[in-house]
Amino acid sequence: MTTRVFLVRHGATVLSAEDRFAGSTDVDLSDEGRRQASSLAERLAGEPVAAVYASPMRRTVETATIAGAPHKLAPQTFVGLREIDHGHWEGLERSQVEERFPDEYAGWEADPFTFAPEGGEAGIHVLARSLPVIREIVVRHTDQTVLVVSHKATIRLLISSLLGFDARGYRDRLDQQPACLNILDFRDTVRARLMLFNDVSHYEGVPDVMLARHLSKWWDAPQTAD
């Protein structure tokens, strides 16, 4: 059996453009995000998509609705696909979190997989709820193609787990741009092959491989000579 999963991050929002923590904050797509989702819909219009799934957040449901329209498919929602909850950091800019909660931020930078800010989730909690959802979708759709719309951290954690990477480094080593397309082919419920990663050529024309957008403080720090 082979199940193909188009795993997509939602389109841009106002808060994502401002680099704010907005995991559990329910916001709409921006006009730019809608254009990105429409470009994705055009790209996938000729694909044999059998079902569309999404996180229940407004930004993911809207992205999935736009992308599923050419197939006349409405998104089915799974709570397990929602974004990581940043607790009392929600709505704050990254610089504000660093200033107000320096110890928490340092702990999160060091190991976001097991550390969580007050009232929030660690990456391991996100993976525990999202990975069973992907398994269920794959079981439902043997030898079919499906579209799944989720969020930046959730997708990076899923890909880390499915490919056997150390998930403690998911923020440093993996990026997900708005409305990007990832393609995963499953031979069974645990063995997946990554066929395409973080591709936005449907709205940027060519893959943007040179820019790193808010991956992590470690990644974005200026390099010093030895």
C-alpha positions as CSV (number, residue, x, y, z in Angstrom):
1,M,0.0,0.0,0.0
2,T,1.0,3.6,-0.5
3,T,-0.8,6.6,1.0
4,R,0.3,10.0,-0.1
5,V,-0.1,12.9,2.3
6,F,0.1,16.5,1.2
7,L,1.0,18.0,4.5
8,V,0.5,21.8,4.4
9,R,1.1,24.7,6.8
10,H,-1.7,27.3,6.8
11,G,-1.2,30.6,4.9
12,A,0.1,33.8,6.4
13,T,-1.7,35.7,9.2
14,V,-1.2,39.2,10.6
15,L,0.4,37.7,13.7
16,S,2.8,35.4,11.8
17,A,4.0,38.5,9.9
18,E,4.6,40.2,13.2
19,D,6.6,37.2,14.6
20,R,4.3,36.8,17.6
21,F,3.6,33.6,19.6
22,A,0.2,32.6,18.4
23,G,-0.1,28.9,18.7
24,S,-3.5,28.7,20.5
25,T,-4.6,32.1,19.5
26,D,-7.3,31.7,16.9
27,V,-6.7,34.2,14.1
28,D,-7.8,34.5,10.4
29,L,-5.7,34.4,7.3
30,S,-4.4,37.7,6.1
31,D,-5.1,38.7,2.5
32,E,-1.6,37.5,1.6
33,G,-2.4,34.1,3.3
34,R,-5.5,33.8,1.2
35,R,-3.6,34.4,-2.0
36,Q,-1.0,31.8,-0.9
37,A,-3.8,29.3,-0.3
38,S,-5.4,30.0,-3.6
39,S,-2.0,29.4,-5.4
40,L,-1.8,26.1,-3.6
41,A,-5.3,25.2,-4.7
42,E,-4.3,25.8,-8.3
43,R,-1.2,23.7,-7.9
44,L,-3.1,20.7,-6.4
45,A,-6.2,21.0,-8.6
46,G,-5.2,18.2,-10.8
47,E,-4.2,15.8,-8.0
48,P,-6.5,12.9,-7.0
49,V,-7.2,14.3,-3.5
50,A,-9.7,11.9,-1.7
51,A,-10.2,13.9,1.5
52,V,-9.1,17.1,3.3
53,Y,-8.3,17.3,6.9
54,A,-7.3,20.3,9.1
55,S,-6.7,21.6,12.6
56,P,-9.9,23.3,13.9
57,M,-8.2,26.7,14.0
58,R,-9.7,29.4,11.7
59,R,-6.4,29.8,9.8
60,T,-6.1,26.1,9.0
61,V,-9.8,25.6,8.2
62,E,-9.8,28.5,5.8
63,T,-6.6,27.3,4.1
64,A,-8.0,23.8,3.8
65,T,-11.3,25.1,2.5
66,I,-9.6,27.1,-0.3
67,A,-7.3,24.3,-1.2
68,G,-10.1,21.7,-1.2
69,A,-12.5,23.7,-3.3
70,P,-11.3,22.4,-6.7
71,H,-12.0,18.9,-5.4
72,K,-15.4,19.9,-3.9
73,L,-14.2,18.7,-0.5
74,A,-14.8,20.4,2.8
75,P,-12.2,19.9,5.5
76,Q,-12.8,17.5,8.3
77,T,-11.2,18.7,11.6
78,F,-9.0,17.0,14.1
79,V,-8.2,18.7,17.4
80,G,-4.9,16.8,17.6
81,L,-3.6,18.7,14.5
82,R,-3.8,22.2,16.3
83,E,-0.7,24.2,16.9
84,I,1.4,24.1,20.0
85,D,0.1,26.2,23.0
86,H,2.6,28.8,24.2
87,G,0.8,29.4,27.5
88,H,1.3,32.9,28.9
89,W,3.5,33.8,26.0
90,E,0.6,33.9,23.6
91,G,0.2,37.1,21.7
92,L,3.7,38.4,22.7
93,E,6.5,39.2,20.4
94,R,9.6,37.1,20.7
95,S,11.6,40.1,22.0
96,Q,9.0,40.7,24.7
97,V,9.1,37.1,25.8
98,E,12.9,37.2,26.1
99,E,12.7,40.4,28.2
100,R,9.8,39.3,30.5
101,F,10.5,35.6,30.9
102,P,14.3,35.2,30.4
103,D,14.7,31.9,32.3
104,E,11.7,30.3,30.5
105,Y,12.9,31.4,27.2
106,A,16.3,30.1,27.8
107,G,14.9,26.7,28.8
108,W,12.7,26.6,25.7
109,E,15.6,27.6,23.4
110,A,17.7,24.8,24.9
111,D,15.1,22.0,24.5
112,P,11.6,22.9,23.1
113,F,10.7,19.2,22.9
114,T,10.5,18.6,26.6
115,F,10.2,22.2,28.1
116,A,7.0,24.3,28.1
117,P,6.3,27.8,29.3
118,E,3.8,28.2,32.1
119,G,0.4,27.1,30.9
120,G,1.7,25.9,27.6
121,E,2.8,22.7,25.8
122,A,6.1,21.1,25.1
123,G,6.8,19.6,21.8
124,I,6.4,16.1,23.2
125,H,2.8,16.8,24.1
126,V,2.1,18.1,20.6
127,L,3.6,14.9,19.0
128,A,1.6,12.7,21.4
129,R,-1.7,14.1,20.1
130,S,-0.8,14.7,16.4
131,L,1.0,11.5,15.5
132,P,-2.0,9.3,16.2
133,V,-4.1,11.5,14.0
134,I,-1.8,11.0,11.0
135,R,-1.8,7.3,11.7
136,E,-5.6,7.3,11.6
137,I,-5.7,9.3,8.4
138,V,-3.2,6.9,6.7
139,V,-5.3,3.9,7.9
140,R,-8.5,5.4,6.5
141,H,-6.9,6.1,3.1
142,T,-5.0,3.2,1.8
143,D,-3.7,3.8,-1.7
144,Q,-5.2,7.3,-1.8
145,T,-4.0,10.9,-1.7
146,V,-5.1,13.2,1.1
147,L,-4.5,16.9,2.1
148,V,-3.7,17.7,5.7
149,V,-3.4,21.3,6.8
150,S,-1.8,22.0,10.2
151,H,0.7,24.4,11.8
152,K,4.4,25.2,11.8
153,A,5.6,23.5,15.0
154,T,3.2,20.6,14.7
155,I,4.4,19.8,11.2
156,R,8.0,20.0,12.1
157,L,7.5,17.7,15.0
158,L,5.6,15.2,12.9
159,I,8.3,15.1,10.2
160,S,11.0,14.8,12.9
161,S,9.2,11.7,14.3
162,L,8.2,10.1,11.1
163,L,11.8,10.4,9.7
164,G,13.5,9.4,12.9
165,F,15.2,12.7,13.6
166,D,16.0,13.9,17.1
167,A,13.0,16.1,17.8
168,R,14.8,18.3,20.3
169,G,16.3,20.1,17.3
170,Y,13.1,20.6,15.3
171,R,13.2,24.4,15.6
172,D,16.8,24.7,14.6
173,R,16.9,22.3,11.7
174,L,13.5,22.5,10.0
175,D,11.5,25.4,8.7
176,Q,7.9,25.7,7.4
177,Q,6.9,28.8,5.4
178,P,3.2,29.9,5.1
179,A,1.2,27.7,2.8
180,C,4.2,25.5,2.1
181,L,3.8,22.0,0.7
182,N,5.3,18.8,2.1
183,I,4.7,15.4,0.5
184,L,5.0,12.2,2.5
185,D,4.5,8.7,1.1
186,F,3.5,6.0,3.5
187,R,4.2,2.3,2.9
188,D,2.5,1.5,6.2
189,T,1.5,3.5,9.3
190,V,5.0,3.9,10.5
191,R,7.3,4.0,7.5
192,A,7.2,7.3,5.6
193,R,9.3,8.8,2.9
194,L,9.7,12.6,2.5
195,M,9.2,13.4,-1.2
196,L,9.0,17.2,-0.9
197,F,9.7,19.6,1.9
198,N,8.7,23.2,2.6
199,D,8.0,24.0,-1.0
200,V,6.4,27.4,-1.9
201,S,7.1,27.5,-5.6
202,H,3.3,27.8,-6.2
203,Y,3.5,31.4,-5.0
204,E,7.2,32.4,-5.0
205,G,8.1,30.9,-8.4
206,V,11.2,29.1,-7.1
207,P,12.1,27.4,-3.8
208,D,13.4,29.9,-1.3
209,V,16.4,28.1,-0.1
210,M,18.5,31.0,1.0
211,L,16.4,32.7,3.6
212,A,15.9,31.4,7.2
213,R,12.8,33.0,8.7
214,H,12.7,32.9,12.5
215,L,14.0,29.3,12.8
216,S,15.6,29.9,16.2
217,K,17.9,32.2,18.1
218,W,20.7,29.7,17.6
219,W,20.2,29.6,13.8
220,D,19.7,33.3,13.3
221,A,22.7,34.4,15.4
222,P,25.5,36.0,13.5
223,Q,28.4,33.7,12.8
224,T,31.8,34.5,14.4
225,A,35.2,33.5,13.0
226,D,37.2,30.9,14.8
